[in-house]
Amino acid sequence: MMIDRTIAEALGRAVRQYPVVAITGPRQSGKTTLVRHLFADRPYVLLEEPDRRRFATEDPRGFLAGFPDGAVLDEAQRAPELFSYLQGIVDADPRPGRFILTGSQQFGLISGITQSLAGRVAMMVLLPFSAGELSRGIPPDNLDDLLFRGLYPPIHDRGLESSEWYSDYIVTYIERDVRQLIHVRDLGTFEKFLRLCAGRCGQLVNLSGLASDCGITHNTARSWLSVLEASYIIATLQPHYRNFSKRIIKTPKLYFLDPGLAAWLLDIRSPAQLSGHPMRGALFETWVYSEMLKDAFNRRSQQTYYFWRDRAGLEIDFVFERSGRMIPVEVKSGRTPAPDWVEPLERWRKLAGEESDRGWVVYGGDENGTFRGVDFLAWREIDRLFRPAEAGWKRR
């Protein structure tokens, strides 16, 4: 089943403006399916195939001569020799939308592009399905089902059993990507590091603690965290530095980009097990952050998200700017709104004053509403957080 991807609109604009468009994102996020569907009339080359890669790396000029009107080059970071030659080709003939590049590793693809194709390429990121995309095809039964299964396309459009798929995904990721990016002697130690990161979803990054618990050095932990970010397995959230209080936390927080993958790494093997799990709230928060990033990437928006925490214990899960005002967002996985959920937002508004909007609570229930001047948003309607006016949200 083909589920329409929101990024297609922005991708269509990009191919009308740039001679090269590059799409990166985690493995199995749907990049190949998307480009083969949207650009079915273009020649398609998968550079993971040894013979194609050998031709491209040994004779890049001859390889590219076979595509005078352009092509889709999948996993382009596997043949970095092509980038310098692409520069000359598109400079000589800058027709928009000639070459579509995809890649699953930020390091290889972006480093090649910044060295050779800067100013000639539109960079795009495709993450797994958003909740809105999934609702157009196979909507989840409930929140626990969503958090447990995650949003990687093969699980939904091919009906695969999620636990088995994540097991295979981790093995493939470690065996292929990790060996390509870094020299890891003991892959078991790296998988342990990955599981320790899953146990720290929504927490401040503590490299010393990760390193100690995993039995590696501080520098190794930093390097491995960078690899996970480059492969779109995790994302960090930076603190907001606005000096409403001088005693603010300046350490980033750690999130996974898919709750299902994090749940599998936490040995959660069923939605029922998740419903009472102590990490359920953290997994819900990691899903909310992933939805924020997906919305920004899908629209090629410059929207940036932060968290805010001071040393007195006041924390706002997410903060972002819209129309010159700061929007605070609290995230609660419970199904029944509670009065104490709005207290951090009220305290934040006192500190921020006129710079702050009234705020939101994204929660695990099914009803939208307003309580003490704060909008409560049901998890299924999280898209309203990004475009409240377009979605018909009526602020009271």
C-alpha positions as MATLAB code, in Angstrom:
seq = 'MMIDRTIAEALGRAVRQYPVVAITGPRQSGKTTLVRHLFADRPYVLLEEPDRRRFATEDPRGFLAGFPDGAVLDEAQRAPELFSYLQGIVDADPRPGRFILTGSQQFGLISGITQSLAGRVAMMVLLPFSAGELSRGIPPDNLDDLLFRGLYPPIHDRGLESSEWYSDYIVTYIERDVRQLIHVRDLGTFEKFLRLCAGRCGQLVNLSGLASDCGITHNTARSWLSVLEASYIIATLQPHYRNFSKRIIKTPKLYFLDPGLAAWLLDIRSPAQLSGHPMRGALFETWVYSEMLKDAFNRRSQQTYYFWRDRAGLEIDFVFERSGRMIPVEVKSGRTPAPDWVEPLERWRKLAGEESDRGWVVYGGDENGTFRGVDFLAWREIDRLFRPAEAGWKRR';
ca = [
       0.000    0.000    0.000;
       1.446    3.361   -1.074;
       0.910    6.091    1.512;
       1.335    9.648    0.230;
       4.260   11.452    1.827;
       3.883   15.048    2.969;
       7.392   15.921    1.795;
       6.343   15.395   -1.836;
       5.070   18.984   -2.144;
       8.345   20.531   -0.962;
      10.283   18.043   -3.082;
       8.290   19.119   -6.134;
       9.236   22.749   -5.501;
      12.900   21.840   -5.036;
      13.229   19.987   -8.352;
      11.859   23.053  -10.134;
      14.528   25.261   -8.594;
      17.764   23.249   -8.174;
      19.737   21.084  -10.616;
      20.419   18.568   -7.831;
      18.134   17.476   -5.002;
      19.517   15.304   -2.206;
      17.295   13.325    0.146;
      18.795   11.805    3.254;
      17.274   10.017    6.217;
      17.468    6.715    8.109;
      17.479    3.397    6.329;
      13.992    2.117    5.547;
      12.339    5.533    5.924;
      10.901    5.295    2.415;
      13.428    7.306    0.365;
      13.713    4.792   -2.470;
       9.960    4.199   -2.637;
       9.325    7.939   -2.750;
      11.814    8.834   -5.485;
      10.937    5.863   -7.671;
       7.277    6.807   -7.411;
       7.729   10.534   -8.060;
      10.463   10.180  -10.681;
       9.418    7.001  -12.422;
      10.505    8.456  -15.769;
      14.140    8.862  -14.663;
      16.867    6.220  -14.900;
      17.411    4.668  -11.470;
      20.777    3.459  -10.181;
      21.356    1.802   -6.812;
      24.979    2.426   -5.881;
      24.897   -0.301   -3.230;
      25.217   -2.770   -6.134;
      28.923   -3.644   -6.485;
      29.111   -3.492  -10.299;
      27.326   -0.136  -10.490;
      29.451    1.267   -7.675;
      32.651    0.020   -9.291;
      31.784    1.691  -12.595;
      30.858    4.937  -10.830;
      34.032    5.067   -8.731;
      36.528    3.888  -11.372;
      35.140    5.908  -14.294;
      32.837    8.635  -12.904;
      32.944   10.675  -16.111;
      31.920    7.685  -18.207;
      29.273    6.642  -15.696;
      27.582   10.071  -15.663;
      27.806   10.360  -19.467;
      25.195    7.624  -19.590;
      22.639    9.977  -18.032;
      22.633   13.195  -20.107;
      19.161   14.119  -18.852;
      19.841   13.142  -15.268;
      19.027   10.175  -13.052;
      18.099    9.005   -9.570;
      21.280    7.933   -7.765;
      20.307    5.906   -4.704;
      22.780    5.631   -1.773;
      24.984    8.192   -3.516;
      27.404    8.435   -0.591;
      28.721    5.022   -1.655;
      30.377    6.686   -4.683;
      31.687   10.053   -3.420;
      33.894   10.369   -6.502;
      30.789   11.388   -8.449;
      30.216   14.667   -6.613;
      33.089   16.636   -8.182;
      32.067   15.512  -11.665;
      28.430   16.355  -10.982;
      29.554   19.889  -10.188;
      30.985   20.349  -13.664;
      27.949   18.787  -15.341;
      25.339   20.953  -13.611;
      27.471   24.087  -13.994;
      27.583   23.488  -17.749;
      23.862   22.670  -17.916;
      21.992   23.959  -14.838;
      18.568   22.618  -15.802;
      16.591   22.116  -12.574;
      15.807   18.687  -11.242;
      18.300   16.690  -13.296;
      19.818   14.570  -10.539;
      18.108   13.149   -7.472;
      20.490   11.804   -4.841;
      19.548    9.739   -1.814;
      21.641    8.589    1.112;
      21.267    7.011    4.543;
      24.311    8.584    6.171;
      24.731   12.274    6.818;
      28.517   12.027    6.997;
      29.100   10.633    3.511;
      26.393   12.443    1.612;
      26.616   15.866    3.218;
      30.420   16.019    3.283;
      30.549   15.276   -0.432;
      27.870   17.838   -1.187;
      29.389   20.635    0.882;
      32.755   20.120   -0.809;
      31.520   19.942   -4.410;
      27.856   20.886   -4.803;
      27.299   23.760   -2.391;
      24.763   26.200   -3.819;
      23.653   23.722   -6.476;
      21.679   21.290   -4.343;
      18.524   21.325   -2.236;
      18.958   19.222    0.901;
      15.930   17.363    2.253;
      15.412   14.875    5.095;
      12.839   12.074    5.016;
      12.070   10.455    8.354;
       9.650    7.537    8.916;
       5.913    8.160    8.602;
       4.421   11.029   10.541;
       1.222   10.386   12.471;
      -0.674   12.407    9.870;
       0.709   10.316    7.013;
      -0.083    7.089    8.817;
      -3.646    8.207    9.514;
      -4.204    8.547    5.758;
      -3.332    4.900    5.267;
      -3.339    2.595    8.299;
      -4.166    4.582   11.455;
      -2.982    3.024   14.753;
      -5.578    1.448   17.025;
      -4.418    3.396   20.059;
      -1.471    5.286   21.492;
       0.274    2.236   22.957;
       0.066    0.515   19.576;
       1.660    3.550   17.920;
       4.493    3.806   20.451;
       5.147    0.064   20.357;
       5.115   -0.423   16.593;
       6.723    2.884   15.701;
       6.397    4.510   12.302;
       8.906    2.889    9.971;
       7.101    2.279    6.644;
       7.814   -1.470    6.178;
       6.020   -2.316    9.429;
       2.838   -0.653    8.192;
       2.699   -0.867    4.410;
       3.948   -4.466    4.362;
       2.211   -5.591    7.560;
       5.403   -6.905    9.192;
       5.655   -7.986   12.815;
       7.404   -5.075   14.474;
       9.592   -6.923   17.004;
      11.067   -9.162   14.315;
      11.590   -6.227   11.969;
      13.415   -4.134   14.594;
      15.624   -7.095   15.488;
      16.677   -7.443   11.849;
      17.031   -3.675   11.504;
      19.450   -3.402   14.414;
      21.582   -6.259   13.113;
      21.680   -4.721    9.639;
      22.375   -1.240   10.985;
      25.241   -2.383   13.188;
      26.778   -4.708   10.623;
      26.592   -2.273    7.684;
      26.480    1.335    8.806;
      28.507    1.150   11.996;
      31.337   -0.776   10.328;
      31.392    1.805    7.515;
      31.397    4.824    9.801;
      33.616    3.774   12.691;
      35.965    0.976   13.661;
      34.173   -0.987   16.369;
      35.987   -4.076   17.535;
      33.168   -5.323   19.720;
      29.770   -4.813   18.086;
      28.108   -6.151   21.229;
      29.456   -3.178   23.168;
      28.023   -0.803   20.588;
      24.610   -2.477   20.849;
      24.819   -2.134   24.630;
      25.534    1.573   24.125;
      22.471    1.801   21.875;
      20.284    0.204   24.551;
      21.663    2.517   27.215;
      20.743    5.476   25.024;
      17.191    4.128   24.709;
      16.974    4.044   28.495;
      17.847    7.734   28.545;
      15.122    8.998   26.183;
      14.063   12.483   27.234;
      16.973   12.876   29.656;
      19.927   15.235   29.664;
      22.916   13.872   27.754;
      25.443   12.525   30.239;
      28.437   11.305   28.252;
      30.420   10.408   31.342;
      27.568    8.277   32.678;
      27.048    6.561   29.306;
      30.739    5.868   28.965;
      31.029    4.473   32.499;
      27.957    2.246   32.182;
      29.141    0.913   28.824;
      32.794    0.481   29.761;
      34.151    2.845   27.094;
      35.992    6.165   27.160;
      34.296    9.558   27.222;
      35.620   10.346   23.719;
      34.328    7.038   22.366;
      30.874    7.753   23.789;
      30.912   11.156   22.109;
      31.964    9.602   18.800;
      29.308    6.885   18.955;
      26.603    9.403   19.804;
      27.619   11.378   16.711;
      27.304    8.222   14.605;
      23.788    7.607   15.907;
      22.844   11.185   15.034;
      24.417   10.928   11.581;
      22.369    7.795   10.905;
      19.109    9.398   12.099;
      18.692    6.958   14.964;
      18.746    9.636   17.653;
      18.416   13.416   17.833;
      19.460   15.834   20.532;
      17.363   18.779   21.693;
      19.206   21.927   22.665;
      18.191   24.045   25.667;
      16.698   27.486   25.155;
      19.132   30.082   26.439;
      16.795   33.038   26.901;
      17.863   34.454   30.224;
      14.515   34.425   32.044;
      16.515   32.888   34.875;
      20.269   33.038   35.258;
      20.399   29.511   36.622;
      19.440   27.597   33.497;
      20.511   24.165   32.307;
      22.698   24.217   29.175;
      23.056   20.483   28.482;
      21.092   18.986   25.528;
      18.537   16.204   25.884;
      18.555   12.871   24.085;
      15.703   11.448   21.995;
      15.219    8.632   19.533;
      13.665    9.470   16.184;
      11.287    6.517   16.381;
       9.529    5.336   19.555;
       9.113    1.786   18.273;
      12.843    1.310   17.848;
      13.480    2.711   21.337;
      10.772    0.446   22.783;
      12.363   -2.613   21.173;
      15.760   -1.669   22.587;
      14.094   -1.431   26.018;
      12.899   -5.067   25.608;
       9.247   -4.056   25.349;
       7.601   -6.786   23.310;
       3.899   -5.913   23.306;
       1.610   -2.873   23.567;
       0.195   -4.330   26.786;
       3.657   -4.371   28.334;
       4.136   -0.768   27.283;
       0.923    0.480   28.894;
       2.347    0.177   32.415;
       6.022    0.604   31.606;
       8.000    3.296   33.487;
       9.413    4.548   30.159;
       6.000    5.085   28.557;
       6.043    8.832   29.225;
       9.552    9.180   27.823;
       8.581    7.248   24.696;
       5.553    9.471   24.226;
       7.785   12.526   24.562;
      10.260   11.110   22.039;
       7.373   10.557   19.613;
       6.200   14.161   20.026;
       9.696   15.462   19.295;
       9.980   13.223   16.240;
       6.679   14.641   14.956;
       8.040   18.160   15.410;
      11.138   17.317   13.383;
       9.131   15.550   10.685;
       6.909   18.576   10.231;
       9.925   20.881    9.885;
      11.762   18.552    7.487;
       8.689   17.809    5.373;
       8.036   21.509    4.789;
      11.730   22.498    4.538;
      11.000   24.825    7.399;
      13.651   26.539    9.504;
      11.573   25.933   12.634;
      13.790   25.096   15.607;
      12.684   23.493   18.853;
      14.220   23.718   22.318;
      13.524   22.712   25.903;
      13.836   24.947   28.954;
      14.918   23.984   32.446;
      16.320   25.929   35.351;
      18.215   24.628   38.348;
      15.235   25.240   40.603;
      13.371   22.405   38.929;
      11.110   24.270   36.488;
      11.081   22.552   33.092;
       9.177   23.054   29.851;
       9.385   20.026   27.559;
       9.468   22.004   24.302;
       9.682   25.666   23.377;
       9.538   27.186   19.904;
       8.950   30.572   18.326;
       5.980   31.524   16.181;
       5.181   35.053   14.985;
       7.650   36.569   17.415;
       6.243   34.806   20.498;
       7.556   31.818   22.411;
       5.253   28.792   22.450;
       5.712   26.472   25.468;
       4.577   22.843   25.149;
       4.198   20.261   27.896;
       3.856   16.556   27.042;
       1.866   14.120   29.187;
       1.131   10.529   28.224;
      -1.856   10.171   30.561;
      -5.371    9.972   29.154;
      -7.067   12.149   31.781;
      -6.066   15.837   32.072;
      -4.847   16.865   35.508;
      -4.685   20.402   36.959;
      -1.010   20.088   37.887;
      -0.113   19.627   34.211;
      -0.575   23.341   33.578;
       1.456   24.576   36.561;
       4.844   24.577   34.747;
       3.287   26.569   31.915;
       1.821   29.101   34.321;
       5.181   29.545   36.040;
       6.898   29.863   32.661;
       4.475   32.589   31.573;
       5.240   34.587   34.704;
       8.944   34.461   33.849;
       8.580   35.094   30.125;
       5.856   37.736   30.404;
       4.592   39.126   27.122;
       7.152   37.150   25.131;
       5.220   33.916   25.783;
       2.067   32.520   24.222;
      -0.477   30.786   26.446;
       0.918   27.307   25.846;
      -0.153   23.770   24.999;
      -0.353   20.358   26.608;
      -0.079   17.433   24.184;
      -1.489   14.414   26.006;
      -2.500   10.798   25.557;
      -6.242   11.379   25.614;
      -8.830   11.788   22.870;
     -10.476   15.152   23.596;
      -9.231   18.653   22.796;
     -10.048   21.371   25.297;
      -8.890   24.367   27.299;
      -8.111   24.544   31.009;
      -6.876   27.640   32.871;
      -5.916   29.278   29.620;
      -3.926   26.306   28.301;
      -4.942   24.320   25.223;
      -5.040   20.530   25.666;
      -4.337   18.704   22.417;
      -5.194   15.032   21.859;
      -2.299   12.949   20.530;
      -4.099   12.004   17.302;
      -4.363   15.683   16.378;
      -0.781   16.720   16.989;
      -0.652   18.365   13.541;
      -2.726   21.201   15.013;
       0.270   22.167   17.103;
       2.148   23.144   13.958;
      -0.686   24.885   12.100;
      -3.478   25.746   14.554;
      -5.151   28.312   12.304;
      -5.208   26.022    9.264;
      -6.650   23.196   11.334;
      -9.508   25.324   12.600;
      -8.365   25.487   16.227;
     -10.464   28.045   18.041;
      -8.571   29.720   20.836;
     -10.903   30.741   23.646;
];
